[in-house]
Amino acid sequence: MNFEFWPIFYFLIVLTGAIWLADILYFRKRRMASGGAEAAENEPIVVEYARFLFPVLVVVFLIRGFLVEPFRIPSDSMLPTLENGDFILVNRFAYGLRIPMFDYKILDLGRPRRGDIIVFHYPKDPSQNYIKRVIGLPGDQITYRNKMVYINGKPMPLEETGSPGGSAFGYRTYLEDLETVRHRIQLDDGQNSRRFDGVSWTVPENAYFVMGDNRDNSNDSRFWGYVPDENLVGRAFFIWFNLNWKWDRLGSISDLD
């Protein structure tokens, strides 16, 4: 659900709930006084809609606000793990229960682990949701040298794979070992390997360093900094649809790691 839609959603819940409650406490009694029990049950159409919509809206709010939210992959920045056009599910309570729109954490249930694929509010424009992979945890020093990630001075090994299409357009695919997870990344042979070469970042407290798996075509922490904990939306865990009808892509995202 888009960040901008939450105020409308809150308004609809309050409006339908208020109409239904007003009818129960006041208008139904007036109808009964004037026409008996049969008249009391003869609800105006606006009350009928409110009585039907209010519980539906509440259930949707609880599911999408606190449990699971769908998200569409909007770019190629997570290739080859996630494709533009994949529809995924995001576990919203993986990193704590937060009040939707306000993102106020009411219960801390855990923190991101290295290698998690997370959805978060883009720090430069919180109305936009981004999806990237967690590389650096609070206190980590991240160095990017010759297209390889170093965490606290230790290189994260790359193993070239023969994935289909990996080199057809100047790209090569690799398995990257982050110790907690091995996952696929994509590198562009045509991109200048000196970009960010030797640059280091130290991740502050309550923040995370994230990168796209399509390393040479991803707008991530290398460009704009860190993801604050309060910007977290949740952890991506399942692909449930693909716009190009690629049925083989459906399933747990962990299967792609």
C-alpha positions in Angstrom: 0.0 0.0 0.0 1.4 3.4 -1.0 2.6 5.7 1.8 0.2 8.4 0.5 -2.8 6.0 0.7 -2.7 5.4 4.5 -4.4 8.7 5.4 -7.3 7.8 3.1 -7.5 4.3 4.5 -7.6 5.6 8.1 -10.3 8.1 7.1 -12.4 5.3 5.5 -12.1 3.1 8.6 -13.2 6.0 10.9 -16.0 7.1 8.6 -17.6 3.7 8.2 -17.1 2.8 11.8 -18.7 6.1 12.9 -21.7 5.6 10.6 -22.3 2.1 11.9 -21.8 3.0 15.5 -24.2 6.0 15.2 -26.8 3.8 13.8 -26.5 1.3 16.6 -26.5 3.9 19.3 -29.1 6.3 18.0 -30.8 5.9 14.6 -31.9 2.3 15.0 -33.6 3.2 18.2 -35.4 6.1 16.4 -36.6 3.7 13.7 -37.8 1.2 16.3 -39.7 3.9 18.2 -41.4 5.0 15.0 -42.1 1.7 13.3 -41.2 -1.2 15.5 -38.6 -4.0 15.2 -39.2 -4.4 11.4 -38.5 -0.7 10.8 -35.4 -0.9 13.0 -33.9 -3.6 10.7 -34.7 -1.6 7.6 -31.3 0.1 7.4 -30.5 3.0 5.0 -28.2 2.0 2.2 -25.3 4.1 3.6 -25.6 2.2 6.9 -25.6 -1.2 5.0 -22.4 -0.2 3.1 -20.8 1.0 6.3 -21.7 -2.2 8.2 -20.2 -4.3 5.4 -17.1 -2.2 4.7 -16.0 -1.5 8.2 -14.9 -5.0 9.2 -13.4 -5.6 5.8 -11.3 -2.4 6.0 -10.2 -3.4 9.6 -9.1 -6.9 8.4 -7.2 -5.4 5.4 -5.6 -2.8 7.7 -4.4 -5.5 10.2 -3.1 -7.8 7.5 -1.4 -5.2 5.3 -0.4 -2.9 8.2 1.1 -5.4 10.5 1.5 -8.8 8.8 2.0 -9.0 5.1 2.1 -6.4 2.3 2.4 -6.9 -1.4 5.1 -5.0 -3.3 5.9 -4.8 -7.0 9.6 -4.8 -8.1 9.9 -1.5 -10.0 13.3 -1.8 -11.6 16.2 -4.1 -12.5 18.4 -3.1 -9.5 17.9 -6.5 -7.9 18.7 -8.7 -10.9 19.3 -11.6 -11.1 17.5 -12.3 -7.8 14.4 -10.2 -8.5 13.1 -9.0 -11.9 11.2 -5.9 -12.9 7.6 -7.1 -12.9 7.9 -9.6 -10.0 5.3 -9.2 -7.3 6.5 -10.1 -3.8 5.2 -10.4 -0.3 6.8 -8.4 2.5 6.8 -9.6 6.1 6.0 -6.4 8.0 6.5 -7.8 11.5 10.0 -9.3 10.9 11.7 -6.2 12.3 9.0 -5.2 14.8 5.4 -4.0 14.8 5.0 -0.5 13.5 1.9 1.7 13.2 1.3 2.1 9.5 2.1 5.6 8.0 3.6 6.8 11.3 6.1 4.0 11.4 6.2 4.2 15.2 7.5 0.9 16.5 5.3 -0.5 19.2 7.0 -3.9 19.6 10.6 -4.8 18.7 10.7 -8.3 17.2 14.1 -8.4 15.7 16.7 -6.7 13.4 17.8 -7.2 9.8 20.5 -9.8 9.3 23.2 -9.5 6.7 21.9 -10.8 3.4 18.2 -10.0 4.1 16.3 -8.5 1.2 14.4 -5.6 2.8 11.8 -3.0 1.7 12.3 0.4 3.2 11.3 4.1 2.8 13.9 5.8 0.6 15.7 8.2 3.0 15.7 11.0 0.4 12.0 10.7 -0.2 10.1 8.5 2.4 7.0 8.4 0.1 8.9 6.0 -2.1 9.6 2.4 -1.2 12.9 0.8 -2.2 14.1 -2.8 -2.1 17.7 -3.8 -1.6 19.9 -6.4 0.2 21.4 -5.7 3.6 25.2 -5.7 3.4 26.4 -3.7 6.4 25.1 -3.9 10.0 25.5 -1.1 12.6 29.2 -0.7 13.4 30.4 -2.5 10.2 33.0 -1.0 7.9 32.1 -1.6 4.3 34.7 -1.2 1.5 34.0 -1.6 -2.2 37.2 -2.5 -4.1 37.4 -3.8 -7.6 33.7 -4.7 -7.5 34.2 -6.8 -4.4 32.7 -6.1 -1.0 34.9 -6.1 2.1 33.3 -6.2 5.5 35.5 -5.1 8.3 38.5 -5.8 6.1 37.4 -9.3 5.1 36.6 -9.9 1.4 33.3 -11.5 0.5 34.3 -14.1 -2.1 32.8 -14.1 -5.6 32.4 -17.3 -7.6 31.5 -16.8 -11.3 28.6 -18.9 -12.5 27.3 -20.0 -15.8 23.8 -18.6 -15.3 21.8 -18.2 -18.6 22.1 -14.8 -20.1 24.8 -13.7 -17.7 27.3 -12.6 -20.3 25.1 -12.1 -23.3 24.7 -8.4 -22.8 28.1 -7.7 -21.1 26.9 -8.9 -17.7 28.3 -11.8 -15.7 26.7 -13.5 -12.7 28.5 -14.5 -9.6 27.7 -16.2 -6.3 28.6 -13.8 -3.4 29.3 -15.4 0.0 28.3 -13.0 2.8 28.9 -15.8 5.3 25.3 -15.7 6.5 24.0 -16.3 2.9 25.3 -17.1 -0.6 23.3 -15.3 -3.3 23.6 -14.3 -6.9 24.8 -10.9 -8.1 25.2 -9.4 -11.5 28.2 -7.3 -12.7 28.5 -5.3 -15.9 31.8 -5.8 -17.6 31.4 -2.5 -19.4 31.1 -0.4 -16.3 34.3 1.3 -15.0 35.5 -0.9 -12.1 37.1 2.2 -10.5 33.7 3.5 -9.6 33.7 3.6 -5.7 37.0 1.6 -5.9 38.5 1.7 -2.5 35.8 3.8 -0.9 34.8 2.8 2.7 31.7 3.5 4.8 31.2 3.0 8.5 27.6 2.1 9.3 26.2 4.2 12.2 24.1 2.8 15.0 20.4 2.0 14.2 21.2 2.1 10.4 22.0 -0.3 7.6 24.1 -0.3 4.4 22.2 -1.8 1.5 23.1 -2.7 -2.1 21.3 -4.0 -5.1 22.3 -7.4 -6.5 22.7 -5.7 -9.9 25.8 -4.0 -8.6 26.6 -1.7 -11.5 23.0 -0.6 -12.0 21.6 0.1 -8.5 20.9 3.3 -6.7 21.8 2.3 -3.2 23.8 3.2 -0.1 26.9 3.9 -2.1 25.1 6.9 -3.6 22.9 8.2 -0.8 24.0 6.7 2.5 22.3 4.5 5.1 18.8 3.2 5.8 17.7 4.3 9.3 15.9 1.7 11.4 12.8 3.8 11.4 12.6 3.6 7.6 12.3 -0.2 7.5 9.0 -1.7 6.1 9.8 -5.4 6.2 11.6 -8.4 4.8 10.8 -9.7 1.3 10.2 -13.5 1.4 7.9 -14.7 -1.4 7.3 -14.1 -5.2 3.6 -14.6 -5.8 3.3 -13.3 -9.4 5.3 -12.2 -12.4 3.9 -9.8 -15.1 5.7 -11.8 -17.8 4.0 -15.0 -16.7 7.2 -16.7 -15.7 5.7 -19.4 -13.5 9.1 -20.8 -12.6 9.9 -17.6 -10.6 7.0 -18.1 -8.2 8.0 -19.2 -4.7 10.2 -18.4 -1.7 12.8 -15.8 -2.3 15.1 -17.7 -0.1 15.2 -20.4 -2.8 17.0 -17.9 -5.0 19.8 -17.2 -2.5 
